[in-house]
Amino acid sequence: MKNIFYPYDTELGKIVIASDGTGITAVQTLSWFEEINKICEKSADKFTDEAARQLEQYFAGKRKVFELPLHMSGTSFQKSVWDALRGIPYGRTVTYKHIAKAVGNEKASRAVGGANHNNPVWIIVPCHRVVGSNGSLTGYAAGVEVKRYLLELERRFL
């Protein structure tokens, strides 16, 4: 199946939404797109357009849950973490340990962090809602500043 990549403007700058023609495979920074630009088609499809519409609603405080078909590649552990992340309510945070317990391995906090780091659809699968055990904003693949922005955005629209 071919991949379709298309950059969209957001409040966080340009992001790239990727589709395999049947669902969303990635939401990434523009720098990620530039790295793989040579091997992929650059055009929108109904999935990337719908994801962009829902992201626009999210940034405007009008969408709290994303309703998109997702086709994310990852290990079974990563997929279980990403499923657990989707259960974190809008505007709330949980700890890495909380997610580790949710996936059945209380001691897997670091592995949860790794799965979060490899989440191909950040924002849509809300890894930004996972914080350190003391409430600190620990690492985030898009940067801690982006994580802080997303959490403040959600709190503003609660």
Secondary structure, 3 states (H helix, E strand, C coil): CCCEEEEEEECCEEEEEEECCCCEEEEEEHHHHHHHHHHCEECCCHHHHHHHHHHHHHHCCCCCCCCCCECCCCCHHHHHHHHHHCCCCCCCCEEHHHHHHHCCCCCCHHHHHHHHHCCCECCCCCHHHEECCCCCCCCCCCCHHHHHHHHHHHHHCC
